[in-house]
Amino acid sequence: MLLLYATKTMEFKLWDEITIIIWGATSKLVAENEHIKKLVADAQKAGVMFSSCVKCAEDLGTTQALLDQGIELIAWGKPLTELIKNKNHLITI
């Protein structure tokens, strides 16, 4: 649902930018599932940015697979806290 929403709203230019944050075990799904990899690639073509928690990727052994997909890896704790404190638009699943 999130990938569909992000892709379509970028295609229709409803947002200037969208970043999907990959957190926890989702990094393993994104790194290993061929169907999800295709959906991520389609979303990237539409302009959706992807970023993953570096610690989650390290712990789950998905670092290189995510980097190979063009997904940035950062420590998301502080940036996510700032997004929440600043009342930015967030959809969580």
HTML snippet that shows the backbone in 3Dmol.js (N, CA, C, O; Angstrom):
<script src="https://3Dmol.org/build/3Dmol-min.js"></script>
<div id="view" style="width:600px;height:400px;position:relative"></div>
<script>
const pdb = `
ATOM      1  N   MET A   1       0.819  -1.188   0.000  1.00  0.00           N
ATOM      2  CA  MET A   1       0.000   0.000   0.000  1.00  0.00           C
ATOM      3  C   MET A   1       0.864   1.253   0.000  1.00  0.00           C
ATOM      4  O   MET A   1       0.603   2.189  -0.755  1.00  0.00           O
ATOM      5  N   LEU A   2       1.875   1.273   0.830  1.00  0.00           N
ATOM      6  CA  LEU A   2       2.732   2.446   0.920  1.00  0.00           C
ATOM      7  C   LEU A   2       3.497   2.684  -0.375  1.00  0.00           C
ATOM      8  O   LEU A   2       3.610   3.822  -0.832  1.00  0.00           O
ATOM      9  N   LEU A   3       4.022   1.618  -0.967  1.00  0.00           N
ATOM     10  CA  LEU A   3       4.750   1.769  -2.225  1.00  0.00           C
ATOM     11  C   LEU A   3       3.833   2.273  -3.336  1.00  0.00           C
ATOM     12  O   LEU A   3       4.231   3.135  -4.120  1.00  0.00           O
ATOM     13  N   LEU A   4       2.629   1.753  -3.413  1.00  0.00           N
ATOM     14  CA  LEU A   4       1.664   2.201  -4.413  1.00  0.00           C
ATOM     15  C   LEU A   4       1.333   3.677  -4.214  1.00  0.00           C
ATOM     16  O   LEU A   4       1.362   4.460  -5.163  1.00  0.00           O
ATOM     17  N   TYR A   5       1.021   4.050  -2.981  1.00  0.00           N
ATOM     18  CA  TYR A   5       0.694   5.452  -2.681  1.00  0.00           C
ATOM     19  C   TYR A   5       1.849   6.368  -3.055  1.00  0.00           C
ATOM     20  O   TYR A   5       1.653   7.372  -3.741  1.00  0.00           O
ATOM     21  N   ALA A   6       3.041   6.029  -2.610  1.00  0.00           N
ATOM     22  CA  ALA A   6       4.199   6.879  -2.874  1.00  0.00           C
ATOM     23  C   ALA A   6       4.466   7.008  -4.367  1.00  0.00           C
ATOM     24  O   ALA A   6       4.708   8.108  -4.865  1.00  0.00           O
ATOM     25  N   THR A   7       4.423   5.898  -5.074  1.00  0.00           N
ATOM     26  CA  THR A   7       4.699   5.916  -6.509  1.00  0.00           C
ATOM     27  C   THR A   7       3.667   6.745  -7.264  1.00  0.00           C
ATOM     28  O   THR A   7       4.028   7.612  -8.060  1.00  0.00           O
ATOM     29  N   LYS A   8       2.416   6.489  -7.024  1.00  0.00           N
ATOM     30  CA  LYS A   8       1.359   7.177  -7.772  1.00  0.00           C
ATOM     31  C   LYS A   8       1.294   8.666  -7.433  1.00  0.00           C
ATOM     32  O   LYS A   8       1.097   9.486  -8.330  1.00  0.00           O
ATOM     33  N   THR A   9       1.452   9.029  -6.175  1.00  0.00           N
ATOM     34  CA  THR A   9       1.375  10.455  -5.841  1.00  0.00           C
ATOM     35  C   THR A   9       2.567  11.218  -6.398  1.00  0.00           C
ATOM     36  O   THR A   9       2.446  12.408  -6.687  1.00  0.00           O
ATOM     37  N   MET A  10       3.708  10.570  -6.555  1.00  0.00           N
ATOM     38  CA  MET A  10       4.844  11.232  -7.210  1.00  0.00           C
ATOM     39  C   MET A  10       4.594  11.337  -8.719  1.00  0.00           C
ATOM     40  O   MET A  10       4.906  12.359  -9.330  1.00  0.00           O
ATOM     41  N   GLU A  11       4.035  10.284  -9.316  1.00  0.00           N
ATOM     42  CA  GLU A  11       3.736  10.327 -10.753  1.00  0.00           C
ATOM     43  C   GLU A  11       2.739  11.437 -11.076  1.00  0.00           C
ATOM     44  O   GLU A  11       2.851  12.098 -12.108  1.00  0.00           O
ATOM     45  N   PHE A  12       1.773  11.635 -10.195  1.00  0.00           N
ATOM     46  CA  PHE A  12       0.773  12.683 -10.407  1.00  0.00           C
ATOM     47  C   PHE A  12       1.190  14.035  -9.833  1.00  0.00           C
ATOM     48  O   PHE A  12       0.417  14.993  -9.843  1.00  0.00           O
ATOM     49  N   LYS A  13       2.432  14.097  -9.330  1.00  0.00           N
ATOM     50  CA  LYS A  13       3.005  15.340  -8.801  1.00  0.00           C
ATOM     51  C   LYS A  13       2.170  15.948  -7.665  1.00  0.00           C
ATOM     52  O   LYS A  13       2.012  17.165  -7.574  1.00  0.00           O
ATOM     53  N   LEU A  14       1.648  15.083  -6.817  1.00  0.00           N
ATOM     54  CA  LEU A  14       0.870  15.537  -5.669  1.00  0.00           C
ATOM     55  C   LEU A  14       1.773  15.960  -4.509  1.00  0.00           C
ATOM     56  O   LEU A  14       1.352  16.716  -3.634  1.00  0.00           O
ATOM     57  N   TRP A  15       3.005  15.473  -4.505  1.00  0.00           N
ATOM     58  CA  TRP A  15       4.018  15.871  -3.531  1.00  0.00           C
ATOM     59  C   TRP A  15       5.280  16.263  -4.286  1.00  0.00           C
ATOM     60  O   TRP A  15       5.546  15.755  -5.375  1.00  0.00           O
ATOM     61  N   ASP A  16       6.053  17.168  -3.701  1.00  0.00           N
ATOM     62  CA  ASP A  16       7.350  17.517  -4.286  1.00  0.00           C
ATOM     63  C   ASP A  16       8.377  16.427  -4.016  1.00  0.00           C
ATOM     64  O   ASP A  16       9.238  16.147  -4.850  1.00  0.00           O
ATOM     65  N   GLU A  17       8.276  15.824  -2.851  1.00  0.00           N
ATOM     66  CA  GLU A  17       9.194  14.739  -2.526  1.00  0.00           C
ATOM     67  C   GLU A  17       8.562  13.786  -1.511  1.00  0.00           C
ATOM     68  O   GLU A  17       7.737  14.174  -0.683  1.00  0.00           O
ATOM     69  N   ILE A  18       8.980  12.538  -1.608  1.00  0.00           N
ATOM     70  CA  ILE A  18       8.566  11.511  -0.661  1.00  0.00           C
ATOM     71  C   ILE A  18       9.803  10.671  -0.360  1.00  0.00           C
ATOM     72  O   ILE A  18      10.527  10.267  -1.269  1.00  0.00           O
ATOM     73  N   THR A  19      10.033  10.417   0.911  1.00  0.00           N
ATOM     74  CA  THR A  19      11.090   9.505   1.332  1.00  0.00           C
ATOM     75  C   THR A  19      10.456   8.390   2.141  1.00  0.00           C
ATOM     76  O   THR A  19       9.738   8.637   3.110  1.00  0.00           O
ATOM     77  N   ILE A  20      10.727   7.174   1.736  1.00  0.00           N
ATOM     78  CA  ILE A  20      10.284   6.018   2.503  1.00  0.00           C
ATOM     79  C   ILE A  20      11.457   5.572   3.370  1.00  0.00           C
ATOM     80  O   ILE A  20      12.556   5.315   2.879  1.00  0.00           O
ATOM     81  N   ILE A  21      11.195   5.486   4.668  1.00  0.00           N
ATOM     82  CA  ILE A  21      12.213   5.056   5.626  1.00  0.00           C
ATOM     83  C   ILE A  21      12.008   3.572   5.898  1.00  0.00           C
ATOM     84  O   ILE A  21      10.939   3.151   6.340  1.00  0.00           O
ATOM     85  N   ILE A  22      13.027   2.800   5.632  1.00  0.00           N
ATOM     86  CA  ILE A  22      12.981   1.359   5.860  1.00  0.00           C
ATOM     87  C   ILE A  22      13.573   1.101   7.238  1.00  0.00           C
ATOM     88  O   ILE A  22      14.701   1.496   7.536  1.00  0.00           O
ATOM     89  N   TRP A  23      12.793   0.435   8.062  1.00  0.00           N
ATOM     90  CA  TRP A  23      13.151   0.275   9.467  1.00  0.00           C
ATOM     91  C   TRP A  23      12.977  -1.184   9.874  1.00  0.00           C
ATOM     92  O   TRP A  23      12.018  -1.832   9.455  1.00  0.00           O
ATOM     93  N   GLY A  24      13.875  -1.696  10.670  1.00  0.00           N
ATOM     94  CA  GLY A  24      13.733  -3.036  11.234  1.00  0.00           C
ATOM     95  C   GLY A  24      13.770  -4.131  10.184  1.00  0.00           C
ATOM     96  O   GLY A  24      14.486  -4.039   9.186  1.00  0.00           O
ATOM     97  N   ALA A  25      12.980  -5.172  10.430  1.00  0.00           N
ATOM     98  CA  ALA A  25      12.988  -6.366   9.583  1.00  0.00           C
ATOM     99  C   ALA A  25      12.556  -6.093   8.145  1.00  0.00           C
ATOM    100  O   ALA A  25      12.776  -6.925   7.265  1.00  0.00           O
ATOM    101  N   THR A  26      11.950  -4.949   7.903  1.00  0.00           N
ATOM    102  CA  THR A  26      11.565  -4.600   6.536  1.00  0.00           C
ATOM    103  C   THR A  26      12.792  -4.526   5.629  1.00  0.00           C
ATOM    104  O   THR A  26      12.686  -4.762   4.425  1.00  0.00           O
ATOM    105  N   SER A  27      13.954  -4.199   6.195  1.00  0.00           N
ATOM    106  CA  SER A  27      15.159  -4.132   5.363  1.00  0.00           C
ATOM    107  C   SER A  27      15.475  -5.499   4.750  1.00  0.00           C
ATOM    108  O   SER A  27      15.979  -5.572   3.629  1.00  0.00           O
ATOM    109  N   LYS A  28      15.187  -6.556   5.463  1.00  0.00           N
ATOM    110  CA  LYS A  28      15.416  -7.908   4.931  1.00  0.00           C
ATOM    111  C   LYS A  28      14.442  -8.200   3.785  1.00  0.00           C
ATOM    112  O   LYS A  28      14.831  -8.781   2.772  1.00  0.00           O
ATOM    113  N   LEU A  29      13.201  -7.805   3.942  1.00  0.00           N
ATOM    114  CA  LEU A  29      12.208  -7.986   2.890  1.00  0.00           C
ATOM    115  C   LEU A  29      12.608  -7.222   1.630  1.00  0.00           C
ATOM    116  O   LEU A  29      12.568  -7.770   0.529  1.00  0.00           O
ATOM    117  N   VAL A  30      12.989  -5.977   1.792  1.00  0.00           N
ATOM    118  CA  VAL A  30      13.377  -5.139   0.651  1.00  0.00           C
ATOM    119  C   VAL A  30      14.644  -5.679  -0.018  1.00  0.00           C
ATOM    120  O   VAL A  30      14.785  -5.600  -1.238  1.00  0.00           O
ATOM    121  N   ALA A  31      15.546  -6.216   0.767  1.00  0.00           N
ATOM    122  CA  ALA A  31      16.809  -6.728   0.236  1.00  0.00           C
ATOM    123  C   ALA A  31      16.654  -8.056  -0.496  1.00  0.00           C
ATOM    124  O   ALA A  31      17.424  -8.349  -1.411  1.00  0.00           O
ATOM    125  N   GLU A  32      15.664  -8.868  -0.102  1.00  0.00           N
ATOM    126  CA  GLU A  32      15.609 -10.235  -0.603  1.00  0.00           C
ATOM    127  C   GLU A  32      14.414 -10.586  -1.474  1.00  0.00           C
ATOM    128  O   GLU A  32      14.507 -11.523  -2.267  1.00  0.00           O
ATOM    129  N   ASN A  33      13.316  -9.890  -1.365  1.00  0.00           N
ATOM    130  CA  ASN A  33      12.099 -10.254  -2.084  1.00  0.00           C
ATOM    131  C   ASN A  33      12.089  -9.605  -3.468  1.00  0.00           C
ATOM    132  O   ASN A  33      12.098  -8.380  -3.588  1.00  0.00           O
ATOM    133  N   GLU A  34      12.071 -10.432  -4.502  1.00  0.00           N
ATOM    134  CA  GLU A  34      12.160  -9.920  -5.882  1.00  0.00           C
ATOM    135  C   GLU A  34      10.976  -9.023  -6.245  1.00  0.00           C
ATOM    136  O   GLU A  34      11.155  -8.020  -6.935  1.00  0.00           O
ATOM    137  N   HIS A  35       9.793  -9.363  -5.799  1.00  0.00           N
ATOM    138  CA  HIS A  35       8.614  -8.537  -6.092  1.00  0.00           C
ATOM    139  C   HIS A  35       8.753  -7.158  -5.438  1.00  0.00           C
ATOM    140  O   HIS A  35       8.477  -6.137  -6.068  1.00  0.00           O
ATOM    141  N   ILE A  36       9.173  -7.136  -4.193  1.00  0.00           N
ATOM    142  CA  ILE A  36       9.350  -5.864  -3.489  1.00  0.00           C
ATOM    143  C   ILE A  36      10.476  -5.054  -4.126  1.00  0.00           C
ATOM    144  O   ILE A  36      10.365  -3.835  -4.254  1.00  0.00           O
ATOM    145  N   LYS A  37      11.555  -5.718  -4.525  1.00  0.00           N
ATOM    146  CA  LYS A  37      12.654  -5.014  -5.207  1.00  0.00           C
ATOM    147  C   LYS A  37      12.141  -4.292  -6.458  1.00  0.00           C
ATOM    148  O   LYS A  37      12.527  -3.153  -6.721  1.00  0.00           O
ATOM    149  N   LYS A  38      11.278  -4.953  -7.223  1.00  0.00           N
ATOM    150  CA  LYS A  38      10.723  -4.330  -8.429  1.00  0.00           C
ATOM    151  C   LYS A  38       9.858  -3.131  -8.073  1.00  0.00           C
ATOM    152  O   LYS A  38       9.936  -2.091  -8.726  1.00  0.00           O
ATOM    153  N   LEU A  39       9.029  -3.272  -7.036  1.00  0.00           N
ATOM    154  CA  LEU A  39       8.188  -2.149  -6.616  1.00  0.00           C
ATOM    155  C   LEU A  39       9.031  -0.971  -6.139  1.00  0.00           C
ATOM    156  O   LEU A  39       8.700   0.184  -6.410  1.00  0.00           O
ATOM    157  N   VAL A  40      10.107  -1.258  -5.439  1.00  0.00           N
ATOM    158  CA  VAL A  40      11.022  -0.198  -4.994  1.00  0.00           C
ATOM    159  C   VAL A  40      11.652   0.482  -6.211  1.00  0.00           C
ATOM    160  O   VAL A  40      11.717   1.710  -6.266  1.00  0.00           O
ATOM    161  N   ALA A  41      12.108  -0.294  -7.171  1.00  0.00           N
ATOM    162  CA  ALA A  41      12.709   0.272  -8.383  1.00  0.00           C
ATOM    163  C   ALA A  41      11.704   1.139  -9.145  1.00  0.00           C
ATOM    164  O   ALA A  41      12.060   2.208  -9.639  1.00  0.00           O
ATOM    165  N   ASP A  42      10.470   0.689  -9.242  1.00  0.00           N
ATOM    166  CA  ASP A  42       9.424   1.477  -9.904  1.00  0.00           C
ATOM    167  C   ASP A  42       9.183   2.789  -9.163  1.00  0.00           C
ATOM    168  O   ASP A  42       9.025   3.841  -9.783  1.00  0.00           O
ATOM    169  N   ALA A  43       9.156   2.721  -7.846  1.00  0.00           N
ATOM    170  CA  ALA A  43       8.956   3.927  -7.039  1.00  0.00           C
ATOM    171  C   ALA A  43      10.131   4.887  -7.213  1.00  0.00           C
ATOM    172  O   ALA A  43       9.933   6.097  -7.322  1.00  0.00           O
ATOM    173  N   GLN A  44      11.342   4.355  -7.240  1.00  0.00           N
ATOM    174  CA  GLN A  44      12.518   5.200  -7.449  1.00  0.00           C
ATOM    175  C   GLN A  44      12.445   5.903  -8.812  1.00  0.00           C
ATOM    176  O   GLN A  44      12.787   7.081  -8.919  1.00  0.00           O
ATOM    177  N   LYS A  45      12.008   5.197  -9.832  1.00  0.00           N
ATOM    178  CA  LYS A  45      11.860   5.808 -11.159  1.00  0.00           C
ATOM    179  C   LYS A  45      10.858   6.951 -11.134  1.00  0.00           C
ATOM    180  O   LYS A  45      10.986   7.912 -11.893  1.00  0.00           O
ATOM    181  N   ALA A  46       9.859   6.847 -10.263  1.00  0.00           N
ATOM    182  CA  ALA A  46       8.851   7.905 -10.134  1.00  0.00           C
ATOM    183  C   ALA A  46       9.350   9.076  -9.277  1.00  0.00           C
ATOM    184  O   ALA A  46       8.696  10.114  -9.190  1.00  0.00           O
ATOM    185  N   GLY A  47      10.511   8.896  -8.649  1.00  0.00           N
ATOM    186  CA  GLY A  47      11.081   9.976  -7.850  1.00  0.00           C
ATOM    187  C   GLY A  47      11.026   9.772  -6.344  1.00  0.00           C
ATOM    188  O   GLY A  47      11.417  10.658  -5.585  1.00  0.00           O
ATOM    189  N   VAL A  48      10.546   8.621  -5.906  1.00  0.00           N
ATOM    190  CA  VAL A  48      10.497   8.334  -4.475  1.00  0.00           C
ATOM    191  C   VAL A  48      11.909   8.022  -3.987  1.00  0.00           C
ATOM    192  O   VAL A  48      12.636   7.249  -4.610  1.00  0.00           O
ATOM    193  N   MET A  49      12.285   8.628  -2.873  1.00  0.00           N
ATOM    194  CA  MET A  49      13.581   8.379  -2.265  1.00  0.00           C
ATOM    195  C   MET A  49      13.415   7.302  -1.191  1.00  0.00           C
ATOM    196  O   MET A  49      12.360   7.194  -0.566  1.00  0.00           O
ATOM    197  N   PHE A  50      14.461   6.512  -0.988  1.00  0.00           N
ATOM    198  CA  PHE A  50      14.455   5.479   0.034  1.00  0.00           C
ATOM    199  C   PHE A  50      15.671   5.634   0.928  1.00  0.00           C
ATOM    200  O   PHE A  50      16.775   5.924   0.468  1.00  0.00           O
ATOM    201  N   SER A  51      15.442   5.436   2.210  1.00  0.00           N
ATOM    202  CA  SER A  51      16.519   5.499   3.190  1.00  0.00           C
ATOM    203  C   SER A  51      16.255   4.422   4.225  1.00  0.00           C
ATOM    204  O   SER A  51      15.110   4.166   4.599  1.00  0.00           O
ATOM    205  N   SER A  52      17.320   3.800   4.680  1.00  0.00           N
ATOM    206  CA  SER A  52      17.160   2.720   5.650  1.00  0.00           C
ATOM    207  C   SER A  52      18.004   2.979   6.883  1.00  0.00           C
ATOM    208  O   SER A  52      19.043   3.635   6.823  1.00  0.00           O
ATOM    209  N   CYS A  53      17.542   2.461   7.979  1.00  0.00           N
ATOM    210  CA  CYS A  53      18.296   2.497   9.230  1.00  0.00           C
ATOM    211  C   CYS A  53      19.573   1.662   9.056  1.00  0.00           C
ATOM    212  O   CYS A  53      19.507   0.463   8.788  1.00  0.00           O
ATOM    213  N   VAL A  54      20.711   2.300   9.208  1.00  0.00           N
ATOM    214  CA  VAL A  54      21.988   1.618   9.010  1.00  0.00           C
ATOM    215  C   VAL A  54      22.194   0.499  10.028  1.00  0.00           C
ATOM    216  O   VAL A  54      22.720  -0.559   9.683  1.00  0.00           O
ATOM    217  N   LYS A  55      21.796   0.714  11.247  1.00  0.00           N
ATOM    218  CA  LYS A  55      21.967  -0.306  12.300  1.00  0.00           C
ATOM    219  C   LYS A  55      21.097  -1.524  12.001  1.00  0.00           C
ATOM    220  O   LYS A  55      21.545  -2.659  12.162  1.00  0.00           O
ATOM    221  N   CYS A  56      19.864  -1.296  11.568  1.00  0.00           N
ATOM    222  CA  CYS A  56      18.984  -2.415  11.205  1.00  0.00           C
ATOM    223  C   CYS A  56      19.607  -3.213  10.064  1.00  0.00           C
ATOM    224  O   CYS A  56      19.616  -4.444  10.096  1.00  0.00           O
ATOM    225  N   ALA A  57      20.125  -2.515   9.056  1.00  0.00           N
ATOM    226  CA  ALA A  57      20.734  -3.185   7.911  1.00  0.00           C
ATOM    227  C   ALA A  57      21.954  -3.997   8.346  1.00  0.00           C
ATOM    228  O   ALA A  57      22.142  -5.129   7.900  1.00  0.00           O
ATOM    229  N   GLU A  58      22.772  -3.423   9.206  1.00  0.00           N
ATOM    230  CA  GLU A  58      23.939  -4.145   9.704  1.00  0.00           C
ATOM    231  C   GLU A  58      23.522  -5.393  10.471  1.00  0.00           C
ATOM    232  O   GLU A  58      24.057  -6.478  10.242  1.00  0.00           O
ATOM    233  N   ASP A  59      22.569  -5.238  11.378  1.00  0.00           N
ATOM    234  CA  ASP A  59      22.124  -6.354  12.211  1.00  0.00           C
ATOM    235  C   ASP A  59      21.502  -7.480  11.388  1.00  0.00           C
ATOM    236  O   ASP A  59      21.628  -8.652  11.742  1.00  0.00           O
ATOM    237  N   LEU A  60      20.834  -7.129  10.297  1.00  0.00           N
ATOM    238  CA  LEU A  60      20.142  -8.128   9.479  1.00  0.00           C
ATOM    239  C   LEU A  60      20.949  -8.583   8.258  1.00  0.00           C
ATOM    240  O   LEU A  60      20.481  -9.405   7.470  1.00  0.00           O
ATOM    241  N   GLY A  61      22.159  -8.043   8.109  1.00  0.00           N
ATOM    242  CA  GLY A  61      23.013  -8.456   7.003  1.00  0.00           C
ATOM    243  C   GLY A  61      22.531  -8.002   5.643  1.00  0.00           C
ATOM    244  O   GLY A  61      22.757  -8.683   4.643  1.00  0.00           O
ATOM    245  N   THR A  62      21.863  -6.850   5.595  1.00  0.00           N
ATOM    246  CA  THR A  62      21.281  -6.381   4.327  1.00  0.00           C
ATOM    247  C   THR A  62      21.977  -5.134   3.775  1.00  0.00           C
ATOM    248  O   THR A  62      21.519  -4.557   2.789  1.00  0.00           O
ATOM    249  N   THR A  63      23.064  -4.721   4.396  1.00  0.00           N
ATOM    250  CA  THR A  63      23.727  -3.465   4.024  1.00  0.00           C
ATOM    251  C   THR A  63      24.018  -3.388   2.530  1.00  0.00           C
ATOM    252  O   THR A  63      23.564  -2.461   1.860  1.00  0.00           O
ATOM    253  N   GLN A  64      24.764  -4.345   2.004  1.00  0.00           N
ATOM    254  CA  GLN A  64      25.181  -4.276   0.602  1.00  0.00           C
ATOM    255  C   GLN A  64      24.005  -4.391  -0.351  1.00  0.00           C
ATOM    256  O   GLN A  64      23.965  -3.701  -1.370  1.00  0.00           O
ATOM    257  N   ALA A  65      23.051  -5.249  -0.037  1.00  0.00           N
ATOM    258  CA  ALA A  65      21.883  -5.416  -0.915  1.00  0.00           C
ATOM    259  C   ALA A  65      21.094  -4.119  -1.016  1.00  0.00           C
ATOM    260  O   ALA A  65      20.620  -3.769  -2.096  1.00  0.00           O
ATOM    261  N   LEU A  66      20.945  -3.400   0.096  1.00  0.00           N
ATOM    262  CA  LEU A  66      20.223  -2.126   0.064  1.00  0.00           C
ATOM    263  C   LEU A  66      21.019  -1.074  -0.704  1.00  0.00           C
ATOM    264  O   LEU A  66      20.458  -0.333  -1.511  1.00  0.00           O
ATOM    265  N   LEU A  67      22.321  -1.010  -0.453  1.00  0.00           N
ATOM    266  CA  LEU A  67      23.154  -0.062  -1.199  1.00  0.00           C
ATOM    267  C   LEU A  67      23.109  -0.342  -2.698  1.00  0.00           C
ATOM    268  O   LEU A  67      23.078   0.585  -3.507  1.00  0.00           O
ATOM    269  N   ASP A  68      23.105  -1.620  -3.064  1.00  0.00           N
ATOM    270  CA  ASP A  68      23.031  -2.002  -4.481  1.00  0.00           C
ATOM    271  C   ASP A  68      21.728  -1.536  -5.132  1.00  0.00           C
ATOM    272  O   ASP A  68      21.670  -1.360  -6.349  1.00  0.00           O
ATOM    273  N   GLN A  69      20.691  -1.338  -4.331  1.00  0.00           N
ATOM    274  CA  GLN A  69      19.405  -0.852  -4.843  1.00  0.00           C
ATOM    275  C   GLN A  69      19.331   0.672  -4.824  1.00  0.00           C
ATOM    276  O   GLN A  69      18.295   1.245  -5.164  1.00  0.00           O
ATOM    277  N   GLY A  70      20.412   1.330  -4.433  1.00  0.00           N
ATOM    278  CA  GLY A  70      20.406   2.786  -4.403  1.00  0.00           C
ATOM    279  C   GLY A  70      19.708   3.357  -3.180  1.00  0.00           C
ATOM    280  O   GLY A  70      19.233   4.493  -3.202  1.00  0.00           O
ATOM    281  N   ILE A  71      19.647   2.576  -2.121  1.00  0.00           N
ATOM    282  CA  ILE A  71      18.994   3.015  -0.887  1.00  0.00           C
ATOM    283  C   ILE A  71      20.063   3.533   0.062  1.00  0.00           C
ATOM    284  O   ILE A  71      21.029   2.831   0.360  1.00  0.00           O
ATOM    285  N   GLU A  72      19.890   4.762   0.535  1.00  0.00           N
ATOM    286  CA  GLU A  72      20.865   5.312   1.470  1.00  0.00           C
ATOM    287  C   GLU A  72      20.710   4.654   2.836  1.00  0.00           C
ATOM    288  O   GLU A  72      19.626   4.199   3.202  1.00  0.00           O
ATOM    289  N   LEU A  73      21.795   4.613   3.572  1.00  0.00           N
ATOM    290  CA  LEU A  73      21.796   4.053   4.922  1.00  0.00           C
ATOM    291  C   LEU A  73      22.274   5.130   5.888  1.00  0.00           C
ATOM    292  O   LEU A  73      23.378   5.655   5.749  1.00  0.00           O
ATOM    293  N   ILE A  74      21.441   5.451   6.861  1.00  0.00           N
ATOM    294  CA  ILE A  74      21.821   6.428   7.875  1.00  0.00           C
ATOM    295  C   ILE A  74      21.277   5.993   9.236  1.00  0.00           C
ATOM    296  O   ILE A  74      20.412   5.122   9.328  1.00  0.00           O
ATOM    297  N   ALA A  75      21.799   6.614  10.275  1.00  0.00           N
ATOM    298  CA  ALA A  75      21.260   6.414  11.620  1.00  0.00           C
ATOM    299  C   ALA A  75      20.012   7.290  11.723  1.00  0.00           C
ATOM    300  O   ALA A  75      20.119   8.516  11.748  1.00  0.00           O
ATOM    301  N   TRP A  76      18.837   6.675  11.784  1.00  0.00           N
ATOM    302  CA  TRP A  76      17.577   7.412  11.692  1.00  0.00           C
ATOM    303  C   TRP A  76      17.017   7.902  13.024  1.00  0.00           C
ATOM    304  O   TRP A  76      16.035   8.645  13.023  1.00  0.00           O
ATOM    305  N   GLY A  77      17.592   7.521  14.148  1.00  0.00           N
ATOM    306  CA  GLY A  77      17.027   7.883  15.444  1.00  0.00           C
ATOM    307  C   GLY A  77      16.802   9.378  15.613  1.00  0.00           C
ATOM    308  O   GLY A  77      15.676   9.807  15.866  1.00  0.00           O
ATOM    309  N   LYS A  78      17.847  10.171  15.477  1.00  0.00           N
ATOM    310  CA  LYS A  78      17.726  11.626  15.656  1.00  0.00           C
ATOM    311  C   LYS A  78      16.912  12.286  14.548  1.00  0.00           C
ATOM    312  O   LYS A  78      16.030  13.090  14.850  1.00  0.00           O
ATOM    313  N   PRO A  79      17.175  11.976  13.262  1.00  0.00           N
ATOM    314  CA  PRO A  79      16.373  12.612  12.212  1.00  0.00           C
ATOM    315  C   PRO A  79      14.881  12.321  12.326  1.00  0.00           C
ATOM    316  O   PRO A  79      14.059  13.212  12.109  1.00  0.00           O
ATOM    317  N   LEU A  80      14.525  11.091  12.663  1.00  0.00           N
ATOM    318  CA  LEU A  80      13.111  10.750  12.804  1.00  0.00           C
ATOM    319  C   LEU A  80      12.494  11.506  13.978  1.00  0.00           C
ATOM    320  O   LEU A  80      11.363  11.984  13.892  1.00  0.00           O
ATOM    321  N   THR A  81      13.232  11.608  15.059  1.00  0.00           N
ATOM    322  CA  THR A  81      12.745  12.367  16.216  1.00  0.00           C
ATOM    323  C   THR A  81      12.489  13.816  15.827  1.00  0.00           C
ATOM    324  O   THR A  81      11.484  14.396  16.237  1.00  0.00           O
ATOM    325  N   GLU A  82      13.378  14.404  15.049  1.00  0.00           N
ATOM    326  CA  GLU A  82      13.194  15.791  14.597  1.00  0.00           C
ATOM    327  C   GLU A  82      11.977  15.927  13.689  1.00  0.00           C
ATOM    328  O   GLU A  82      11.227  16.896  13.803  1.00  0.00           O
ATOM    329  N   LEU A  83      11.774  14.973  12.796  1.00  0.00           N
ATOM    330  CA  LEU A  83      10.586  15.004  11.941  1.00  0.00           C
ATOM    331  C   LEU A  83       9.313  15.003  12.785  1.00  0.00           C
ATOM    332  O   LEU A  83       8.378  15.759  12.523  1.00  0.00           O
ATOM    333  N   ILE A  84       9.294  14.150  13.791  1.00  0.00           N
ATOM    334  CA  ILE A  84       8.114  14.057  14.660  1.00  0.00           C
ATOM    335  C   ILE A  84       7.937  15.345  15.455  1.00  0.00           C
ATOM    336  O   ILE A  84       6.832  15.883  15.526  1.00  0.00           O
ATOM    337  N   LYS A  85       9.017  15.843  16.052  1.00  0.00           N
ATOM    338  CA  LYS A  85       8.932  17.077  16.841  1.00  0.00           C
ATOM    339  C   LYS A  85       8.469  18.266  16.004  1.00  0.00           C
ATOM    340  O   LYS A  85       7.758  19.142  16.495  1.00  0.00           O
ATOM    341  N   ASN A  86       8.881  18.290  14.728  1.00  0.00           N
ATOM    342  CA  ASN A  86       8.517  19.399  13.839  1.00  0.00           C
ATOM    343  C   ASN A  86       7.166  19.190  13.160  1.00  0.00           C
ATOM    344  O   ASN A  86       6.759  19.983  12.310  1.00  0.00           O
ATOM    345  N   LYS A  87       6.477  18.116  13.542  1.00  0.00           N
ATOM    346  CA  LYS A  87       5.140  17.811  13.033  1.00  0.00           C
ATOM    347  C   LYS A  87       5.099  17.674  11.509  1.00  0.00           C
ATOM    348  O   LYS A  87       4.154  18.113  10.854  1.00  0.00           O
ATOM    349  N   ASN A  88       6.142  17.058  10.968  1.00  0.00           N
ATOM    350  CA  ASN A  88       6.155  16.772   9.544  1.00  0.00           C
ATOM    351  C   ASN A  88       5.130  15.698   9.211  1.00  0.00           C
ATOM    352  O   ASN A  88       4.690  14.960  10.092  1.00  0.00           O
ATOM    353  N   HIS A  89       4.752  15.610   7.947  1.00  0.00           N
ATOM    354  CA  HIS A  89       3.796  14.611   7.510  1.00  0.00           C
ATOM    355  C   HIS A  89       4.469  13.243   7.527  1.00  0.00           C
ATOM    356  O   HIS A  89       5.508  13.052   6.894  1.00  0.00           O
ATOM    357  N   LEU A  90       3.883  12.300   8.244  1.00  0.00           N
ATOM    358  CA  LEU A  90       4.405  10.937   8.317  1.00  0.00           C
ATOM    359  C   LEU A  90       3.254   9.952   8.172  1.00  0.00           C
ATOM    360  O   LEU A  90       2.175  10.134   8.735  1.00  0.00           O
ATOM    361  N   ILE A  91       3.517   8.910   7.403  1.00  0.00           N
ATOM    362  CA  ILE A  91       2.611   7.772   7.352  1.00  0.00           C
ATOM    363  C   ILE A  91       3.425   6.606   7.893  1.00  0.00           C
ATOM    364  O   ILE A  91       4.529   6.350   7.413  1.00  0.00           O
ATOM    365  N   THR A  92       2.903   5.908   8.869  1.00  0.00           N
ATOM    366  CA  THR A  92       3.619   4.769   9.425  1.00  0.00           C
ATOM    367  C   THR A  92       2.811   3.504   9.251  1.00  0.00           C
ATOM    368  O   THR A  92       1.587   3.491   9.383  1.00  0.00           O
ATOM    369  N   ILE A  93       3.533   2.448   8.953  1.00  0.00           N
ATOM    370  CA  ILE A  93       2.883   1.144   8.770  1.00  0.00           C
ATOM    371  C   ILE A  93       3.690   0.108   9.519  1.00  0.00           C
ATOM    372  O   ILE A  93       3.338  -1.072   9.513  1.00  0.00           O
TER     373      ILE A  93
END
`;
const viewer = $3Dmol.createViewer("view");
viewer.addModel(pdb, "pdb");
viewer.setStyle({}, {cartoon: {color: "spectrum"}});
viewer.zoomTo();
viewer.render();
</script>
